[in-house]
Amino acid sequence: MSTAPPRKAAQTAQSPQAGHRHWPRRRRWAATGAGVAVVAVTAVVVAIIRPFGAARSPGAGVSGNAYPTSTASVTERPLSSQTQVQGTVSDAGAYTVVNQAQGTITALPAAGQVVRHGQVLYRVSGSPVVLLYGPVPAYRDLSEGLTGPDVAELNADLVRLGYATGTELGPRSGWDYFSAETAYALERLQARLGVPLTGVLALGQAVFLPTAAQITALDSNAVLGGPAMPGSELLSASSTTPVVTIALDAALQTEVTVGEHVAITLPDNQVTSGLVSQVSKVATTSGSSGGQGGSNGSSSSNGSSSPTIAVEVTLTSPQAANGLNQAPVEVTITTGSVSNALVVPVDALVAQTNGGYAVEVIGAAGSHHLVPVSLGLFDDANGLVQVSGTGLAAGQHVVVPRG
């Protein structure tokens, strides 16, 4: 992933008087349901009554200030520029199950039921219709001698379910060929299902879906004792694999790349890892008619929100989000890193009269002096910033607000 250029601390709207302290609050990318925006949090300006007053011990607060202060150490360490965005964890996909069997519906799954690989999805005239995994829907009888992607997914299913090995079905004739070994493995599956051992997968005996299916609704015509008509929609289902979706401000598209590792904070504050699996190349804009919308929750003057791109994150451990659907989560994204940097808390920055920033360093004798600094990467997640300046070194103490 390309490293974004360092984000510099924003100047105050009105230049403070000399010696005034600017406590920049941590800045983060905030997201609403309508999108993500960069929110600049207004900084608090604190007047330093005695910026270079009497000597003080490094561990004590700075006396004479209008607000209580404390100290923090300048450290030398690796630093990552991180930010948080809001996302939603939900099921990865939605499916419609189309029946291909002819007869009478004799068994149906219940809403909320999860049907997995090799299990019976429903029954027609007493015969089971089994769920197999694959992207190609059933559209023909499968028998020995046929080739095609539907045959390849059947071979893969038979291996995954343990009725054959990859060596038996793959190398000799190819995964997309229905061999005698395929027919034998299929008979083993048929024996478990309690149907005639034909070695042929007739149209209507199986439904192919990408993953396990959680039943979400039955079609209005899907009733026990009712007709099962080939080509009719029978039920709808969703994937049981959770993913996190993010509506990211389109201006930040280059900050996120496929394959990037992220941290996901779940509603119970548990943190789990994830991988960016998809970044849309097309930005969308959702309108607002009720005073809501905009990337920060407010509508713009023309009633439309900022353009966003859809980002999808796959959880490394899907079980961590079991039972969560349409739940809000916080995603921490790393946008850049440096291996060795001088780092101070963001709150240590002091706005200068002529622009720019400094930090208030406590000298060996307890004296205070301002050191102008240049800013590098911001770690918004931890409230840290990379700084460099003449006379600034690791181990020194700088003034920060207390609390």
C-alpha positions in Angstrom: 0.0 0.0 0.0 1.3 3.4 -0.9 2.1 5.7 2.1 -0.1 8.7 2.2 1.8 12.0 2.6 2.0 13.2 6.2 -1.0 15.2 7.4 0.1 18.4 8.9 -1.7 19.9 11.9 -4.2 22.6 10.9 -3.5 26.2 11.7 -5.9 28.0 14.0 -8.5 30.3 12.4 -7.0 33.3 14.3 -3.3 33.4 15.1 -2.8 33.2 18.9 -0.7 35.7 20.7 2.8 34.8 21.5 3.1 32.2 24.2 -0.4 30.9 23.8 -0.8 27.2 23.8 -2.9 25.3 21.2 -3.9 21.9 22.5 -4.9 20.0 19.3 -7.5 17.4 20.0 -7.1 14.0 18.3 -8.5 14.0 14.8 -10.2 11.0 13.3 -12.2 10.1 10.2 -15.8 9.8 11.5 -18.5 7.9 9.6 -22.2 8.0 9.5 -24.6 5.7 7.7 -24.3 8.1 4.7 -20.5 8.1 4.5 -17.2 9.0 6.0 -15.7 12.4 6.5 -12.6 14.0 7.8 -13.6 15.8 11.0 -11.4 18.6 12.2 -12.1 18.9 15.9 -11.8 22.5 17.1 -8.8 22.9 19.3 -8.7 24.5 22.7 -6.4 27.5 23.1 -5.0 27.8 26.6 -3.1 31.0 27.6 0.2 30.3 29.3 0.5 32.9 32.0 4.2 32.1 32.7 5.5 30.1 29.8 9.1 30.4 31.0 8.6 30.9 34.7 10.3 29.5 37.7 12.0 26.1 37.6 9.7 23.1 38.1 10.5 19.4 38.5 9.8 17.3 35.4 7.2 15.2 37.2 5.1 18.1 38.4 2.4 20.0 36.6 3.3 23.4 35.1 2.4 26.0 37.7 0.8 29.3 36.8 -1.1 28.0 33.7 -4.7 28.8 33.3 -5.3 25.0 33.0 -3.6 22.2 34.9 -0.8 20.5 33.0 1.5 17.5 33.2 4.5 16.1 31.3 5.1 13.4 28.8 8.4 12.0 27.4 9.7 12.4 23.9 10.2 8.8 22.6 12.0 7.2 19.7 10.0 4.4 18.2 8.3 3.0 15.1 5.1 4.8 14.3 2.1 3.9 12.2 -0.4 6.4 11.0 -3.8 5.0 12.0 -7.3 6.2 11.8 -10.7 4.8 12.7 -13.8 4.6 10.4 -17.2 3.3 11.2 -18.5 0.1 9.5 -21.3 -2.4 9.7 -20.9 -6.1 10.1 -23.5 -8.2 8.2 -23.8 -11.4 6.2 -21.7 -11.6 3.1 -24.4 -12.4 0.6 -28.1 -13.0 -0.1 -29.4 -15.9 -2.2 -32.6 -17.0 -3.9 -33.2 -20.7 -4.1 -34.8 -21.8 -7.4 -36.5 -25.2 -7.4 -35.8 -27.5 -10.3 -37.7 -30.6 -9.1 -41.2 -31.7 -10.2 -43.7 -32.9 -7.6 -45.2 -32.0 -4.2 -43.4 -30.1 -1.5 -43.1 -32.4 1.5 -40.5 -30.7 3.7 -39.2 -27.1 4.1 -36.6 -25.5 6.3 -37.7 -23.0 9.0 -36.8 -19.3 8.8 -33.5 -18.8 10.7 -32.4 -22.4 10.1 -28.8 -22.8 8.8 -28.3 -25.5 6.2 -24.7 -26.5 5.5 -22.7 -28.4 2.9 -24.2 -31.8 2.1 -27.3 -31.3 4.2 -30.9 -31.6 3.0 -32.3 -28.2 2.1 -35.9 -29.3 1.4 -37.8 -32.4 0.0 -40.0 -32.8 -3.0 -42.3 -35.9 -3.1 -40.3 -37.3 -0.2 -36.9 -37.1 -2.1 -34.2 -34.9 -0.6 -32.8 -31.9 -2.3 -29.2 -31.5 -1.1 -27.2 -28.3 -0.7 -23.8 -28.3 -2.5 -21.3 -25.5 -2.8 -20.5 -23.7 -6.0 -21.2 -20.6 -8.0 -22.8 -22.3 -11.0 -26.5 -23.1 -10.5 -27.9 -26.5 -11.4 -29.2 -26.5 -15.0 -28.9 -30.0 -16.3 -28.4 -33.7 -15.4 -24.8 -34.5 -14.6 -23.6 -37.9 -15.7 -20.4 -39.7 -16.8 -18.6 -38.2 -19.8 -19.8 -34.6 -19.3 -17.5 -31.7 -18.8 -18.0 -28.1 -17.6 -17.8 -25.8 -14.6 -20.8 -27.4 -13.0 -19.0 -30.8 -13.1 -15.9 -29.2 -11.6 -17.9 -27.9 -8.6 -19.5 -31.3 -8.2 -16.1 -33.0 -8.1 -14.9 -30.4 -5.6 -18.0 -31.0 -3.4 -17.5 -34.8 -3.4 -13.9 -34.3 -2.3 -14.8 -31.8 0.4 -17.5 -34.0 1.7 -15.1 -36.9 1.9 -16.5 -39.2 -0.7 -13.4 -39.1 -2.9 -9.8 -37.7 -2.9 -8.4 -35.0 -5.1 -6.1 -37.6 -6.6 -9.0 -39.7 -7.6 -11.1 -37.0 -9.3 -8.6 -34.4 -10.4 -5.3 -35.1 -12.1 -6.1 -37.9 -14.6 -8.9 -36.3 -16.5 -9.3 -32.8 -15.0 -11.6 -31.4 -12.4 -14.2 -30.5 -15.0 -14.7 -34.0 -16.2 -17.4 -36.4 -14.9 -15.4 -39.7 -14.7 -16.3 -43.2 -13.4 -14.6 -42.1 -10.2 -17.0 -39.2 -10.0 -20.0 -41.5 -10.4 -18.7 -43.9 -7.7 -18.2 -41.0 -5.3 -21.7 -39.6 -6.1 -23.2 -43.1 -5.3 -21.6 -42.9 -1.9 -23.4 -39.5 -1.3 -26.6 -41.0 -2.6 -26.3 -43.9 -0.2 -26.1 -41.5 2.7 -29.1 -39.5 1.5 -31.1 -42.7 1.1 -31.9 -42.3 -2.6 -31.3 -44.8 -5.5 -27.6 -45.3 -6.3 -27.6 -44.1 -9.9 -24.3 -42.3 -10.1 -26.1 -39.5 -11.9 -27.0 -36.2 -10.4 -30.4 -35.5 -11.9 -31.6 -31.9 -12.2 -33.6 -31.0 -9.1 -31.7 -33.3 -6.7 -29.2 -30.6 -5.6 -29.0 -26.8 -5.2 -25.7 -25.1 -5.6 -25.0 -22.0 -3.5 -21.6 -20.3 -2.7 -21.7 -21.1 1.0 -23.8 -22.4 3.9 -27.3 -20.8 3.9 -29.3 -19.2 6.7 -32.9 -19.3 5.7 -34.4 -15.8 5.7 -37.9 -16.3 4.2 -40.0 -18.8 2.3 -41.8 -17.8 -0.9 -45.5 -17.2 -0.5 -46.2 -20.2 -2.8 -43.8 -22.5 -0.8 -46.2 -24.5 1.4 -46.2 -28.1 2.5 -48.4 -30.1 0.1 -48.2 -27.4 -2.6 -46.7 -28.0 -6.0 -43.0 -27.8 -6.7 -42.7 -26.3 -10.1 -39.3 -26.3 -11.9 -37.9 -22.8 -12.2 -40.0 -21.4 -9.4 -38.5 -19.4 -6.5 -38.8 -21.4 -3.3 -37.0 -19.6 -0.5 -34.4 -16.9 0.2 -31.3 -17.2 2.3 -28.2 -15.4 3.4 -24.6 -16.3 3.9 -23.4 -17.2 7.3 -20.0 -15.6 6.7 -19.9 -12.1 8.3 -18.2 -9.2 6.5 -17.7 -5.6 7.4 -18.8 -2.9 4.9 -17.6 0.7 5.0 -18.9 3.7 3.2 -15.5 5.5 2.8 -15.2 9.1 1.7 -14.2 8.9 -2.0 -11.3 11.3 -1.4 -9.7 8.6 0.8 -9.8 5.9 -1.8 -6.0 5.7 -2.2 -5.6 5.2 1.6 -7.0 1.6 1.4 -5.9 -1.3 -0.7 -7.1 -4.9 -1.2 -5.1 -7.2 1.0 -4.5 -4.6 3.7 -4.7 -5.9 7.3 -7.1 -3.9 9.6 -8.3 -4.2 13.2 -12.0 -4.4 14.0 -13.6 -3.4 17.3 -16.9 -5.2 17.8 -19.8 -3.8 19.8 -18.6 -5.7 22.9 -15.2 -4.0 22.6 -13.5 -7.2 21.5 -10.9 -6.6 18.8 -10.4 -9.0 15.9 -8.4 -8.8 12.7 -9.6 -8.5 9.2 -8.5 -8.2 5.6 -9.6 -5.6 3.0 -11.2 -7.9 0.3 -12.8 -5.3 -1.9 -12.5 -1.6 -2.7 -15.0 -0.2 -5.1 -13.7 2.0 -8.0 -17.0 3.7 -8.4 -18.2 6.5 -6.0 -21.8 6.9 -5.2 -23.7 9.8 -3.6 -26.9 9.3 -1.6 -29.4 12.1 -1.5 -31.0 13.4 1.6 -34.5 14.8 1.9 -35.2 14.9 5.6 -32.4 17.0 7.0 -30.2 14.0 7.5 -27.2 12.8 5.4 -23.9 14.3 4.6 -20.7 12.7 5.6 -20.9 13.9 9.1 -24.6 13.4 9.7 -25.7 16.8 8.4 -27.2 17.6 5.0 -25.5 19.9 2.6 -27.2 22.9 1.1 -28.3 21.0 -2.0 -29.6 18.1 0.1 -26.9 15.6 -1.1 -24.2 13.8 0.8 -20.5 13.5 0.0 -19.5 10.8 -2.5 -18.4 7.5 -1.0 -16.9 4.2 -2.1 -17.8 0.8 -0.8 -15.1 -1.1 1.1 -15.5 -4.7 2.2 -13.5 -6.3 4.9 -13.4 -10.1 5.6 -12.9 -11.2 9.2 -9.9 -13.4 9.8 -11.9 -15.2 12.5 -15.5 -15.1 11.3 -16.7 -16.8 14.5 -15.8 -13.6 16.4 -18.8 -12.0 14.9 -21.2 -14.9 15.3 -24.8 -13.6 15.8 -24.0 -10.1 14.7 -26.0 -8.7 11.7 -26.2 -5.0 10.8 -24.2 -4.3 13.9 -22.0 -1.1 14.0 -18.2 -1.7 14.4 -15.1 0.5 14.3 -12.3 -0.3 11.9 -8.7 0.8 12.5 -6.8 1.4 9.2 -3.1 1.9 8.9 -2.3 4.5 6.3 1.4 4.9 6.6 4.4 4.0 8.8 7.9 5.0 9.7 10.5 2.7 11.3 12.2 5.2 13.6 10.6 8.5 14.6 10.6 11.0 17.5 7.1 10.9 18.9 5.1 13.1 21.3 1.4 13.2 22.2 -0.6 15.4 19.8 -1.7 17.4 22.9 1.9 18.5 23.3 1.8 20.8 20.2 1.8 24.5 20.8 0.5 26.9 18.0 3.0 29.6 17.1 2.2 33.2 16.5 3.8 33.2 13.0 2.4 29.8 12.1 3.6 26.3 12.7 4.0 24.4 15.9 6.4 23.9 18.8 6.6 21.8 21.9 7.4 23.2 25.4 10.5 21.3 26.6 11.5 21.2 30.3 15.2 21.6 30.6 17.6 19.9 33.0 17.3 22.7 35.6 13.5 22.7 35.3 13.5 25.7 32.9 10.9 25.7 30.0 11.6 26.7 26.4 9.7 26.2 23.1 11.3 24.1 20.4 9.8 24.6 16.9 8.9 21.3 15.3 8.0 19.9 11.9 5.2 17.4 11.9 5.1 14.0 10.2 2.7 11.1 10.6 -0.3 11.3 12.9 -1.4 8.2 14.8 -5.0 9.3 15.4 -5.9 6.0 17.1 -3.4 6.6 19.9 -3.1 10.4 19.8 0.6 10.5 18.8 2.5 12.6 16.2 5.9 12.3 14.6 8.0 15.5 15.2 11.5 16.8 14.4 13.3 19.9 15.6 16.7 21.3 16.4 17.6 20.4 20.0 14.7 17.9 20.4 15.8 14.4 21.5 14.4 11.2 23.0 14.1 11.2 26.7 13.2 14.9 27.1 10.0 15.9 28.8 7.4 18.1 27.2 4.3 19.8 28.7 0.9 18.3 28.0 -2.6 19.1 29.5 -3.4 17.1 32.6 -6.3 14.7 32.3 
